[in-house]
Amino acid sequence: MFFRGVAIIVPVIVTVFLISVALSYIGRALGPFVDLLEYVGLIDTFRQVELVRFLIDIGIYEYVVDFLAELIALVILLGIVLAVGSVGHNRYGERVIEVLDMAIASIPGIGTVYKSFRRMGDVMLTTEDENFQDVKLVQCLDEDMYVIGFQTSAAPEAVEDATDHEDMMTLFVPMAPNHVTGGFLTCVPTDRVYDVDMTIEDGVKSILTSGVATGKGAAQRDQLTLDNVRNVAQVDRIQDAFAGQQTAAVSPDDPTAVREERADEEPPNEERGAVDDADEELDELD
């Protein structure tokens, strides 16, 4: 219970902390702008408003100003995000962003961190079907050891020619539990790759949870499959056969009793005659 609570609370705390850092940074960036407003006298004019004077008199003006500053910082942050997003949708804006990416990525130290977070952002904007084609099992290290890999494309012809393999595929073999920032891009012969009945979502879930979420105990027992239907039908046939044996065993030496029991289950002759007449009338109508 404790670790479950930690797993729920920690992401929330980290998210709130990052937002708080961003807002405080924007608030500090707005400091020169506020000083400019005070220099031109707009702050003094604002303090002459009756509502503001009332807030000053009751002693909560500073709290209100701090709250308004954080609110303005939040609005500015959202505006910056929307502006950058709109620029990114433009063809010329994409070129500008590419130039900025190359400039930041070329900075030693900072570029490595930036590229990692940039890759995470790209993964968030694309669907799993665009990133991976299928989930595969790759034989590695030992003939009885397999790892999960995601097929990205066919292997380049240059790789196949260099390795003397006619058929190869490109696989991304992720590292648990973070498949975004860690993994291996491999070109593997198809005879060492095995198909697995697993969706891309299940494969990613298995990596993120180190196999916990896709183990045998985590399977959905209520999922109806064709094998389930066949098993149910087979059980029904066995039950019917068993019931027939019980009926025949009521009195094996007295067939009259069996006939009387079957007669109780069959409808009377009058009812059967009425049913037959109704069937004949339906046939005539057809």
C-alpha positions in Angstrom: 0.0 0.0 0.0 2.8 2.4 0.9 4.7 1.9 -2.4 1.5 2.2 -4.4 0.8 5.6 -2.7 4.4 6.7 -3.5 3.9 5.6 -7.1 0.8 7.8 -7.4 2.0 10.8 -5.5 5.5 11.2 -6.8 4.5 12.0 -10.5 2.0 14.6 -9.2 4.7 16.2 -7.0 7.2 16.3 -9.8 4.7 17.8 -12.2 3.7 20.5 -9.7 7.3 21.3 -8.9 8.2 21.7 -12.6 5.2 24.0 -13.1 6.2 26.0 -10.0 9.7 26.4 -11.3 8.5 27.6 -14.7 6.1 30.1 -13.1 8.7 31.5 -10.7 11.2 31.8 -13.6 8.6 33.8 -15.7 7.7 35.9 -12.6 11.4 36.8 -12.2 11.6 37.6 -15.9 8.6 40.0 -15.5 10.5 41.9 -12.8 12.0 44.5 -15.2 8.6 45.0 -16.9 7.0 45.7 -13.5 9.8 48.1 -12.7 9.1 49.9 -15.9 5.4 50.2 -15.1 6.3 51.6 -11.7 8.8 54.1 -13.3 6.2 55.5 -15.7 3.7 55.8 -12.8 1.1 53.2 -13.8 1.6 51.3 -10.5 0.8 54.4 -8.5 -2.3 55.0 -10.7 -3.4 51.5 -10.1 -3.0 51.9 -6.3 -5.4 54.8 -6.4 -8.3 52.6 -7.4 -10.8 52.2 -4.6 -10.7 48.4 -4.6 -6.9 48.4 -4.5 -6.9 50.9 -1.6 -9.4 48.7 0.3 -7.1 45.8 -0.2 -4.1 47.9 1.1 -6.1 49.0 4.1 -7.0 45.4 5.2 -3.5 44.2 4.6 -3.9 41.6 1.8 -2.7 43.8 -1.1 0.7 42.1 -1.2 -0.9 38.6 -1.3 -3.3 39.7 -4.1 -0.4 41.2 -6.1 1.6 38.0 -5.7 -1.4 35.9 -6.8 -2.0 38.2 -9.8 1.7 38.0 -10.7 1.6 34.1 -10.7 -1.7 34.2 -12.7 -0.2 36.5 -15.3 2.9 34.3 -15.4 0.7 31.3 -16.1 -1.1 33.1 -18.9 2.2 34.1 -20.4 3.5 30.6 -20.2 0.4 29.2 -21.9 0.8 31.9 -24.6 4.4 31.0 -25.2 3.5 27.3 -25.6 0.7 28.1 -28.0 2.9 30.5 -30.0 5.7 28.0 -30.3 3.2 25.3 -31.3 1.7 27.4 -34.0 5.1 28.3 -35.3 6.0 24.6 -35.4 3.0 23.9 -37.7 4.3 26.4 -40.2 6.8 25.2 -42.9 9.1 28.2 -42.3 8.7 27.8 -38.6 9.8 24.2 -38.8 13.0 25.3 -40.5 13.7 27.9 -37.7 13.1 25.2 -35.1 15.5 22.8 -36.9 18.2 25.5 -36.9 17.6 26.1 -33.1 17.8 22.4 -32.5 21.1 22.1 -34.3 22.5 25.1 -32.5 21.5 23.9 -29.0 22.5 20.3 -29.7 26.0 21.4 -30.7 26.7 22.9 -27.3 28.9 20.4 -25.3 27.1 18.9 -22.3 23.9 20.8 -22.8 23.3 19.3 -26.2 23.2 15.8 -24.9 20.5 16.6 -22.3 18.6 18.7 -24.8 18.5 15.9 -27.4 17.3 13.4 -24.8 14.3 15.6 -23.9 13.7 16.5 -27.5 13.4 12.8 -28.3 10.9 12.4 -25.5 8.8 15.3 -26.9 8.9 13.7 -30.4 7.6 10.4 -28.9 4.8 12.2 -27.2 3.7 13.8 -30.5 3.7 10.6 -32.5 1.6 7.5 -32.1 3.0 4.0 -31.4 2.1 2.8 -34.9 4.3 5.5 -36.4 7.2 4.6 -34.2 7.1 0.8 -34.4 5.6 -1.7 -36.9 5.4 -4.9 -34.8 6.6 -6.6 -31.6 9.2 -9.4 -32.1 11.3 -11.7 -29.9 15.0 -11.7 -30.6 17.3 -14.5 -29.7 20.4 -13.2 -28.0 23.3 -14.1 -25.6 22.1 -17.7 -25.5 19.9 -20.0 -27.6 17.3 -20.1 -24.9 17.2 -16.4 -24.1 15.0 -13.9 -25.8 14.4 -10.2 -25.6 11.5 -8.0 -26.7 12.2 -5.8 -29.8 10.2 -3.5 -31.9 10.4 -3.7 -35.7 11.0 -0.3 -37.2 11.8 -1.1 -40.8 13.6 -3.5 -43.1 17.4 -3.5 -42.8 19.4 -1.4 -45.3 20.8 -3.2 -48.3 24.3 -2.1 -47.4 24.0 -3.9 -44.0 22.7 -7.1 -45.7 25.5 -7.0 -48.2 28.2 -6.4 -45.5 27.0 -9.3 -43.4 26.2 -11.7 -46.2 22.6 -12.1 -45.0 19.8 -12.1 -47.6 16.9 -11.1 -45.2 17.3 -8.9 -42.2 15.1 -6.4 -40.3 15.8 -3.4 -38.2 14.8 -3.7 -34.6 14.9 -1.4 -31.7 15.6 -3.3 -28.5 14.7 -1.1 -25.5 16.1 -1.1 -22.1 13.7 -1.5 -19.2 12.1 0.5 -17.6 12.6 3.5 -19.9 12.4 2.7 -23.6 12.7 6.4 -24.6 16.2 7.3 -23.5 17.8 3.8 -23.6 18.0 1.0 -26.1 19.9 -0.6 -29.0 19.2 -0.2 -32.7 20.0 -3.6 -34.2 19.9 -5.2 -37.6 19.0 -8.9 -37.1 18.7 -11.8 -39.5 15.0 -12.9 -39.7 15.9 -16.5 -38.8 16.8 -15.2 -35.3 13.6 -13.2 -35.0 10.3 -14.8 -33.7 6.7 -13.5 -34.0 4.9 -13.0 -30.8 1.2 -12.5 -30.1 1.6 -9.1 -28.4 0.4 -5.7 -29.4 2.7 -2.7 -29.5 0.9 -1.3 -26.4 1.5 -4.5 -24.5 5.1 -4.5 -25.5 5.7 -1.0 -24.3 3.8 -1.8 -21.1 6.0 -4.8 -20.5 9.1 -2.6 -20.9 7.8 0.2 -18.6 6.8 -2.2 -15.8 9.8 -4.6 -16.3 7.4 -7.4 -17.3 5.1 -7.0 -14.3 2.0 -5.8 -16.2 2.2 -8.5 -18.8 2.9 -11.6 -16.7 0.7 -14.6 -16.4 -1.0 -13.2 -13.4 -1.9 -10.0 -15.2 -3.7 -11.7 -18.1 -7.4 -10.8 -18.5 -9.3 -13.9 -17.5 -12.6 -12.6 -18.7 -11.4 -12.1 -22.3 -13.5 -14.3 -24.6 -11.5 -16.2 -27.3 -12.4 -18.8 -29.9 -10.8 -21.5 -27.7 -13.1 -20.5 -24.9 -16.1 -20.9 -27.1 -14.9 -24.3 -28.2 -14.3 -25.4 -24.7 -17.8 -24.3 -23.6 -19.4 -26.1 -26.6 -17.4 -29.3 -25.7 -18.5 -29.1 -22.0 -22.2 -28.7 -23.2 -21.9 -31.8 -25.3 -20.4 -33.8 -22.5 -23.2 -32.6 -20.1 -25.9 -33.6 -22.7 -24.3 -37.1 -23.1 -24.1 -37.5 -19.4 -27.7 -36.5 -18.9 -28.8 -39.1 -21.6 -26.9 -41.8 -19.8 -28.7 -40.9 -16.5 -32.1 -41.1 -18.3 -31.3 -44.5 -19.7 -30.2 -45.7 -16.3 -33.5 -44.9 -14.5 -34.6 -48.5 -15.0 -32.5 -50.5 -17.4 -34.5 -53.6 -16.8 -37.9 -51.8 -17.2 -38.0 -50.0 -20.6 -41.6 -49.1 -19.9 -40.4 -46.6 -17.3 -38.1 -45.0 -19.8 -40.9 -44.8 -22.3 -43.2 -43.2 -19.7 -40.6 -40.7 -18.7 -40.0 -39.7 -22.4 -43.8 -39.5 -22.9 -44.0 -37.0 -20.0 -41.5 -34.8 -21.8 -43.2 -35.0 -25.2 -46.2 -32.7 -25.8 -49.7 -34.3 -26.2 -51.0 -35.4 -29.6 -53.4 -32.5 -29.8 -50.7 -30.0 -29.2 -48.5 -31.6 -31.8 -51.4 -31.7 -34.3 -52.0 -27.9 -33.7 -48.3 -27.2 -34.3 -48.3 -29.3 -37.5 -51.4 -27.4 -38.8 -49.8 -24.1 -38.1 -46.7 -25.2 -40.0 -48.8 -26.2 -43.0 -50.6 -22.8 -43.0 -47.2 -21.0 -43.0 -46.0 -23.2 -45.9 -49.2 -22.3 -47.9 -48.6 -18.6 -47.2 -45.1 -18.9 -48.4 
